[in-house]
Amino acid sequence: MRSAIENSVVILGAGIAGISAAYHLRKAGISAAVYEANATAGGLLDNFCIEGFRFDNAVHLSFATEPEVRAVFDRTPYLTHPAVSWCWDDGLWLKHPVQNNMFPIEVAQRVELISGFVARPNIEVKNYRDWLNYQYGEAIASRWSLPYTEKYWTVPAEQLGIGWIGDRVRRADLQEVLYGAFTSETPSYYYVSEMRYPCAGGYRAFIEPMIAEVDIHCQHRVTGISLSRRHVYFDNDRSTGFDVLINTLPLPELIALIDEVPEQVRTAAGTLFATSVDLISVGFRKADVQPNLWFYIYDNDILAARAYSPSIKSPENVPAGCSSLQFEIYSSQRKPQTHTPEEMKRNTMMGLQKMGMVKDEDDVLFMHHKKLEWGNVVFDLGMEERRAIVRDWLETVGILTAGRFGEWDYLWSNQAFMSGLRAAEAVKLRGVGQ
Ligand SMILES: Cc1cc2nc3c(=O)[nH]c(=O)nc-3n(C[C@H](O)[C@H](O)[C@H](O)COP(=O)(O)OP(=O)(O)OC[C@H]3O[C@@H](n4cnc5c(N)ncnc54)[C@H](O)[C@@H]3O)c2cc1C
């Protein structure tokens, strides 16, 4: 027998977007109930501990500039790191971005790469492959960007649009390319100058002040939504009514849960896909196993596209005298994961040895595998139009949708926070709770 509750505002998902929506509603005197499938709140910003080592769910550093976000995040004491990252490429460490830091590369190759850059084609840009060739020239694009795109985005660059790029990928500039080809003393070209991370408690500590103030019901996985009855059903035989629904669940998942959806919307939602991330978390019995906060891996025989050091983010993440790394391996419905967790661990160990980080396997205390089903929204060609069909319909039935997977966009945590805030503003405009 189901037990029904009545809530005026119901929020699905207790990641930063759902929590921010509830928090900002509460500040406006409107109560809202947040329902979360997991046993703890935080979504992607949650963390887990193994043998005294703490790991976030993938890299997670903050570069928030919005005053609203800083007003919450800055209540937690934090460490500041310079935004400098490195790239491992076939035996070489190159500073990021590679095209601006080619000094360590053998001279003949440098000449070829720069010649390709100078002769880059002036083409009409229709997809990400065109964009890369146009920006960097074919030699640089083929050596780094194109294979890396398949590793990280799981699709060839010609299948990706360019709407997601923004300032995430550095535009090439002849002066910068030449400078970095003549000297290793280059400035950081990363689009932010510093990264912040809580002194203690993992990245989630930044949102703890909000978690403490909102009404979250964990272990409530949504299994159905009736629009006509204005009701949400959970996997624990409970259900709740709602006047206003804010969704932060992934759009394809949400649409599959709703009872009455036009075929065209269902079809459009079914085409949206994101990458999944297999995380291999490694604990080392020695300190300083390597010096980089985070780094990209270009070698194809190493499955991971990227890795970062939790122990550099904060020493509080590891027991004294130890260090840690976490590797990210990407897959999707277009490039399904064919490796078992054990194979991924063995491959990571091979990579650690290849990159010179581990000589003796005994230095490794443990390797742990965890899969994040929803990682990065993939901007395959035409995705924005198909997404609009879904978002427009949700608007017509009065469902507000927020967050990385609710908006179906490439949002950082600060942007997901702002997305939740905007959903709260929209509820206020509807006059709910007044
Ligand atoms: C690999 C990677 C690295 C990143 N690095 C950074 C970084 O360095 N800095 C940064 O600012 N941002 C980073 N981000 C982005 C950041 O993680 C997101 O912007 C943010 O966490 C999204 O929050 P959200 O609330 O929108 O989604 P989520 O955190 O995914 O929250 C959605 C919630 O809905 C719940 N849910 C799903 N289905 C159901 C259901 N059926 N019933 C009930 N609950 C359900 C989920 O369990 C989850 O808790 C990174 C993301 C990834 C994937």
The ligand as an SDF file (V2000), in Angstrom:
LIG
                    3D

 53 58  0  0  0  0  0  0  0  0999 V2000
   34.0410   14.1940  -14.9710 C   0  0  0  0  0  0  0  0  0  0  0  0
   33.4530   15.4620  -14.4160 C   0  0  0  0  0  0  0  0  0  0  0  0
   34.2870   16.4380  -13.8990 C   0  0  0  0  0  0  0  0  0  0  0  0
   33.7580   17.6360  -13.4070 C   0  0  0  0  0  0  0  0  0  0  0  0
   34.6030   18.5740  -12.8900 N   0  0  0  0  0  0  0  0  0  0  0  0
   34.1000   19.7320  -12.4050 C   0  0  0  0  0  0  0  0  0  0  0  0
   34.9530   20.7240  -11.8450 C   0  0  0  0  0  0  0  0  0  0  0  0
   36.1790   20.5560  -11.7640 O   0  0  0  0  0  0  0  0  0  0  0  0
   34.3910   21.8680  -11.3920 N   0  0  0  0  0  0  0  0  0  0  0  0
   33.0400   22.0990  -11.4510 C   0  0  0  0  0  0  0  0  0  0  0  0
   32.5840   23.1670  -11.0070 O   0  0  0  0  0  0  0  0  0  0  0  0
   32.2000   21.1870  -11.9910 N   0  0  0  0  0  0  0  0  0  0  0  0
   32.6970   20.0140  -12.4600 C   0  0  0  0  0  0  0  0  0  0  0  0
   31.8480   19.0690  -12.9950 N   0  0  0  0  0  0  0  0  0  0  0  0
   30.4140   19.4080  -13.1610 C   0  0  0  0  0  0  0  0  0  0  0  0
   29.5790   19.1930  -11.8920 C   0  0  0  0  0  0  0  0  0  0  0  0
   29.7570   17.8930  -11.4150 O   0  0  0  0  0  0  0  0  0  0  0  0
   28.1020   19.3860  -12.2500 C   0  0  0  0  0  0  0  0  0  0  0  0
   27.8890   20.6350  -12.8780 O   0  0  0  0  0  0  0  0  0  0  0  0
   27.1600   19.3510  -11.0620 C   0  0  0  0  0  0  0  0  0  0  0  0
   27.5540   18.4390  -10.0830 O   0  0  0  0  0  0  0  0  0  0  0  0
   25.7640   18.9910  -11.5750 C   0  0  0  0  0  0  0  0  0  0  0  0
   24.8390   19.0210  -10.5300 O   0  0  0  0  0  0  0  0  0  0  0  0
   23.3270   18.6390  -10.8010 P   0  0  0  0  0  0  0  0  0  0  0  0
   22.5970   18.8460   -9.5380 O   0  0  0  0  0  0  0  0  0  0  0  0
   22.8560   19.3500  -12.0050 O   0  0  0  0  0  0  0  0  0  0  0  0
   23.3620   17.0730  -11.2150 O   0  0  0  0  0  0  0  0  0  0  0  0
   23.6870   15.7960  -10.3200 P   0  0  0  0  0  0  0  0  0  0  0  0
   24.7680   16.0840   -9.3600 O   0  0  0  0  0  0  0  0  0  0  0  0
   23.8650   14.6680  -11.2540 O   0  0  0  0  0  0  0  0  0  0  0  0
   22.3380   15.5970   -9.4720 O   0  0  0  0  0  0  0  0  0  0  0  0
   21.2260   14.9060   -9.9700 C   0  0  0  0  0  0  0  0  0  0  0  0
   20.7190   14.0060   -8.8560 C   0  0  0  0  0  0  0  0  0  0  0  0
   19.5500   13.3090   -9.3130 O   0  0  0  0  0  0  0  0  0  0  0  0
   19.5760   12.0320   -8.7200 C   0  0  0  0  0  0  0  0  0  0  0  0
   18.7050   11.1130   -9.4710 N   0  0  0  0  0  0  0  0  0  0  0  0
   18.9050   10.6120  -10.7180 C   0  0  0  0  0  0  0  0  0  0  0  0
   17.8800    9.8020  -11.0670 N   0  0  0  0  0  0  0  0  0  0  0  0
   17.0090    9.8130  -10.0270 C   0  0  0  0  0  0  0  0  0  0  0  0
   15.7440    9.1950   -9.7750 C   0  0  0  0  0  0  0  0  0  0  0  0
   15.1500    8.3970  -10.6830 N   0  0  0  0  0  0  0  0  0  0  0  0
   15.1240    9.4410   -8.5940 N   0  0  0  0  0  0  0  0  0  0  0  0
   15.6740   10.2700   -7.6690 C   0  0  0  0  0  0  0  0  0  0  0  0
   16.8740   10.8580   -7.8320 N   0  0  0  0  0  0  0  0  0  0  0  0
   17.5290   10.6380   -9.0060 C   0  0  0  0  0  0  0  0  0  0  0  0
   21.0320   11.6230   -8.7950 C   0  0  0  0  0  0  0  0  0  0  0  0
   21.3300   10.5700   -7.8870 O   0  0  0  0  0  0  0  0  0  0  0  0
   21.7220   12.9380   -8.4340 C   0  0  0  0  0  0  0  0  0  0  0  0
   21.9780   13.0290   -7.0580 O   0  0  0  0  0  0  0  0  0  0  0  0
   32.3560   17.8610  -13.4530 C   0  0  0  0  0  0  0  0  0  0  0  0
   31.5110   16.8530  -13.9410 C   0  0  0  0  0  0  0  0  0  0  0  0
   32.0530   15.6570  -14.4140 C   0  0  0  0  0  0  0  0  0  0  0  0
   31.1290   14.5980  -14.9290 C   0  0  0  0  0  0  0  0  0  0  0  0
  1  2  1  0
  2  3  1  0
  2 52  2  0
  3  4  2  0
  4  5  1  0
  4 50  1  0
  5  6  2  0
  6  7  1  0
  6 13  1  0
  7  8  2  0
  7  9  1  0
  9 10  1  0
 10 11  2  0
 10 12  1  0
 12 13  2  0
 13 14  1  0
 14 15  1  0
 14 50  1  0
 15 16  1  0
 16 17  1  0
 16 18  1  0
 18 19  1  0
 18 20  1  0
 20 21  1  0
 20 22  1  0
 22 23  1  0
 23 24  1  0
 24 25  2  0
 24 26  1  0
 24 27  1  0
 27 28  1  0
 28 29  2  0
 28 30  1  0
 28 31  1  0
 31 32  1  0
 32 33  1  0
 33 34  1  0
 33 48  1  0
 34 35  1  0
 35 36  1  0
 35 46  1  0
 36 37  1  0
 36 45  1  0
 37 38  2  0
 38 39  1  0
 39 40  1  0
 39 45  2  0
 40 41  1  0
 40 42  2  0
 42 43  1  0
 43 44  2  0
 44 45  1  0
 46 47  1  0
 46 48  1  0
 48 49  1  0
 50 51  2  0
 51 52  1  0
 52 53  1  0
M  END
$$$$
